[in-house]
Amino acid sequence: MKQNILDTEGQYLPIMEYFLSIQGEGYHTGTASFFIRVGGCDVGCHWCDVKESWDPELHPLTKVDDIINKIPSHIKTIVITGGEPTLYNLNYITHALHQAGKEIHLETSGTGQLSGNFDWICLSPKKNEPPKESFYDVADEMKVIIFNKTDFDFAEKRASLLTNNQCRLYLQPEWSNRQKMTPQIIDYVEKNPRWKISLQTHKYLNIP
């Protein structure tokens, strides 16, 4: 864990990057959003496309207020992602963003402890490090990455643990295996319409 990170009360976080783009996945696809990517991850998916986010030591502790001051005033949707953001105290950043009139979304595997106040939580459970049970109570959206056919069964088992009946369910092809898995996802959703398909549209658009 980043040295002294637990002593900052969330006022400093190991920020890998921040950028303005368009949300490319899930329920809010197409929404102009400001992304804040926190470094550090305890999951380590072999197909992860941001492996450079795993080690928090590679990313300097950054003052949260300095990042917030860089958000364009007309942008309302902020996405906190990683890495795995729930490894850190998110109370300060979410409070400051709400004070600035922003809507805050969290993208998480659910392996850490939930802190902070979010307007939307996207839970993306992983096989090698399942979410803590508490995340099944608060998820607004569950997005399961489909790399092979066994992931469909995994998705159903994770969905059965949700307590929020309004939680939206998405199956998303893993990018490197999309040509093989997308037709299978289409077939699965046609037979199981409570699920929807999520695509990484930002990659098709060649944007961050």
Backbone torsions as a table, in degrees:
resi	resn	phi	psi	omega
1	MET	NA	142.7	-179.0
2	LYS	-53.5	132.3	-177.6
3	GLN	-57.4	131.6	176.9
4	ASN	67.7	7.4	-177.8
5	ILE	-62.6	-31.8	-178.1
6	LEU	-77.9	-8.2	-178.4
7	ASP	-97.1	-0.8	-172.9
8	THR	-93.8	-5.5	-178.3
9	GLU	54.8	29.6	176.6
10	GLY	80.8	1.6	179.3
11	GLN	-76.4	-19.1	174.7
12	TYR	-127.8	138.5	177.9
13	LEU	-137.3	152.2	177.1
14	PRO	-77.8	88.6	-174.7
15	ILE	-85.3	122.9	176.8
16	MET	-79.7	-45.5	-178.4
17	GLU	-165.0	164.2	173.1
18	TYR	-147.9	144.3	-174.4
19	PHE	-165.8	155.5	174.7
20	LEU	-93.8	130.7	179.0
21	SER	-157.5	-161.5	177.6
22	ILE	-115.6	129.4	176.2
23	GLN	-59.4	124.1	-173.8
24	GLY	-100.9	-6.6	-171.2
25	GLU	-131.6	154.7	168.7
26	GLY	69.5	-155.2	-170.7
27	TYR	-61.6	-35.7	-174.0
28	HIS	-98.6	21.2	177.6
29	THR	-51.4	132.9	178.0
30	GLY	95.5	-4.2	-176.1
31	THR	-88.4	128.9	173.7
32	ALA	-61.6	127.0	-173.0
33	SER	-144.2	150.1	173.6
34	PHE	-104.7	119.3	-175.1
35	PHE	-98.2	134.9	173.3
36	ILE	-120.6	111.2	-177.3
37	ARG	-100.3	119.0	-179.8
38	VAL	-93.3	135.3	179.1
39	GLY	-80.9	149.6	-179.8
40	GLY	110.8	122.9	179.0
41	CYS	-150.3	137.4	179.9
42	ASP	-108.6	13.5	-176.8
43	VAL	-100.3	-56.6	173.5
44	GLY	71.9	50.9	177.9
45	CYS	-64.6	133.5	-175.9
46	HIS	-64.5	-24.3	-178.8
47	TRP	-97.5	7.2	-178.0
48	CYS	-54.9	135.5	-179.3
49	ASP	-97.5	5.3	173.9
50	VAL	-133.5	54.5	-179.7
51	LYS	-59.6	-24.8	178.3
52	GLU	-66.0	-9.9	177.9
53	SER	-85.6	-9.8	-171.6
54	TRP	-66.2	-43.5	-173.4
55	ASP	-92.8	110.4	-178.6
56	PRO	-65.6	-21.7	-179.5
57	GLU	-65.6	-19.0	-179.2
58	LEU	-81.3	-9.5	-172.4
59	HIS	-123.7	124.4	-173.0
60	PRO	-68.6	145.7	171.0
61	LEU	-62.5	127.1	-175.2
62	THR	-122.7	139.2	178.7
63	LYS	-68.3	122.1	-176.4
64	VAL	-57.2	-41.0	-178.3
65	ASP	-60.9	-33.8	179.4
66	ASP	-65.5	-37.1	177.9
67	ILE	-68.6	-45.2	-178.3
68	ILE	-60.1	-36.1	-179.8
69	ASN	-68.0	-15.1	179.9
70	LYS	-91.6	-5.2	-178.7
71	ILE	-76.2	125.4	177.4
72	PRO	-57.4	138.8	-173.5
73	SER	-62.9	-27.6	-176.7
74	HIS	-82.3	-8.2	179.9
75	ILE	-89.7	124.3	-176.4
76	LYS	-102.8	-25.7	-174.5
77	THR	-98.0	122.8	179.0
78	ILE	-116.0	130.9	179.3
79	VAL	-113.4	117.8	175.1
80	ILE	-97.2	120.4	-173.3
81	THR	-138.4	-172.4	-177.6
82	GLY	-152.8	-152.7	14.9
83	GLY	47.8	-159.6	177.9
84	GLU	-128.5	99.7	-174.5
85	PRO	-61.8	-27.7	-174.2
86	THR	-75.7	3.2	171.1
87	LEU	-72.9	-12.4	-172.2
88	TYR	-123.8	165.4	176.4
89	ASN	-77.1	113.7	-177.2
90	LEU	-105.8	11.2	179.7
91	ASN	-62.0	-46.4	-175.1
92	TYR	-65.5	-48.0	-175.2
93	ILE	-66.4	-38.4	-179.3
94	THR	-71.4	-37.0	177.1
95	HIS	-63.4	-45.3	-178.5
96	ALA	-65.4	-38.8	179.3
97	LEU	-67.9	-39.8	176.9
98	HIS	-66.0	-36.7	176.3
99	GLN	-61.9	-29.2	179.2
100	ALA	-86.6	3.1	176.7
101	GLY	81.5	23.4	-177.4
102	LYS	-96.1	155.9	171.8
103	GLU	-100.9	128.9	-169.6
104	ILE	-112.7	126.0	177.5
105	HIS	-111.4	143.6	177.7
106	LEU	-117.6	133.1	172.0
107	GLU	-113.4	119.2	-171.4
108	THR	-147.1	151.6	169.5
109	SER	-87.0	-9.2	176.2
110	GLY	77.1	24.5	-176.9
111	THR	-91.2	-14.3	-179.9
112	GLY	-101.4	-156.3	177.7
113	GLN	-105.3	130.4	-179.8
114	LEU	-73.4	126.5	173.3
115	SER	-136.8	161.1	-177.9
116	GLY	88.4	172.7	-177.2
117	ASN	-120.4	113.3	-174.5
118	PHE	-113.4	148.9	176.4
119	ASP	-87.9	-20.5	-178.8
120	TRP	-154.3	132.2	178.7
121	ILE	-123.2	119.8	174.7
122	CYS	-101.5	113.2	178.5
123	LEU	-95.8	125.1	178.5
124	SER	-122.6	87.3	-174.4
125	PRO	-69.6	147.6	179.9
126	LYS	-123.2	148.2	-176.0
127	LYS	-64.6	-42.9	-171.8
128	ASN	-77.5	-12.0	178.2
129	GLU	-154.1	83.7	-174.4
130	PRO	-62.5	156.5	179.1
131	PRO	-66.1	155.6	169.0
132	LYS	-68.8	148.7	-173.1
133	GLU	-57.1	-33.3	-175.9
134	SER	-60.7	-26.0	-178.2
135	PHE	-71.9	-23.3	177.8
136	TYR	-70.8	-15.1	179.4
137	ASP	-88.3	-21.0	-171.0
138	VAL	-116.8	-6.3	-176.1
139	ALA	-67.7	130.3	172.7
140	ASP	-89.2	-21.0	-175.1
141	GLU	-151.2	135.8	173.2
142	MET	-120.1	124.2	-175.9
143	LYS	-120.5	115.5	-178.5
144	VAL	-106.6	127.6	178.9
145	ILE	-81.6	128.4	-177.8
146	ILE	-105.3	107.3	178.6
147	PHE	-100.5	-35.0	176.6
148	ASN	-146.7	176.1	-171.6
149	LYS	-67.2	-22.4	178.5
150	THR	-69.4	-17.1	-179.4
151	ASP	-70.0	-21.7	177.1
152	PHE	-65.0	-43.6	178.0
153	ASP	-65.2	-40.5	176.2
154	PHE	-59.0	-43.6	-179.6
155	ALA	-60.9	-44.3	-179.7
156	GLU	-64.8	-39.8	179.0
157	LYS	-65.3	-39.7	177.8
158	ARG	-67.6	-40.5	-179.4
159	ALA	-64.2	-31.2	-179.0
160	SER	-68.4	-16.0	-179.1
161	LEU	-90.3	-10.8	-178.6
162	LEU	-68.1	138.3	176.6
163	THR	-103.7	-14.3	177.5
164	ASN	-89.0	106.0	-177.8
165	ASN	-66.1	-16.0	180.0
166	GLN	-92.5	0.8	-178.8
167	CYS	-63.8	128.4	178.8
168	ARG	-79.9	141.4	-175.6
169	LEU	-114.4	128.9	-178.0
170	TYR	-131.9	141.6	170.4
171	LEU	-113.1	129.2	-175.7
172	GLN	-128.1	123.8	178.5
173	PRO	-65.5	135.5	173.7
174	GLU	-65.4	133.8	-166.3
175	TRP	-56.5	-45.2	-175.8
176	SER	-71.0	-16.3	-178.0
177	ASN	-117.5	19.3	-171.8
178	ARG	-65.1	-35.3	-177.8
179	GLN	-65.0	-35.0	179.3
180	LYS	-79.4	-40.6	-169.8
181	MET	-90.7	-25.5	-177.8
182	THR	-59.0	-45.7	176.7
183	PRO	-59.8	-35.8	178.4
184	GLN	-68.8	-36.0	177.2
185	ILE	-66.8	-42.3	177.8
186	ILE	-57.4	-48.1	179.4
187	ASP	-61.4	-41.1	-178.2
188	TYR	-66.4	-43.5	-179.2
189	VAL	-67.1	-36.1	176.2
190	GLU	-60.8	-33.3	-179.7
191	LYS	-90.2	-18.8	-177.1
192	ASN	-134.5	75.1	-168.6
193	PRO	-71.0	-2.0	173.9
194	ARG	-71.5	-18.4	175.4
195	TRP	-91.3	150.4	172.7
196	LYS	-122.7	163.9	179.3
197	ILE	-96.3	132.3	171.5
198	SER	-112.0	133.2	176.1
199	LEU	-118.2	151.9	176.3
200	GLN	-82.5	74.4	-173.0
201	THR	-64.1	-25.8	178.9
202	HIS	-64.7	-28.6	177.7
203	LYS	-74.6	-36.6	175.3
204	TYR	-65.7	-32.0	179.9
205	LEU	-85.6	-7.3	180.0
206	ASN	59.4	47.6	175.6
207	ILE	-125.7	163.8	-178.7
208	PRO	-60.2	NA	NA
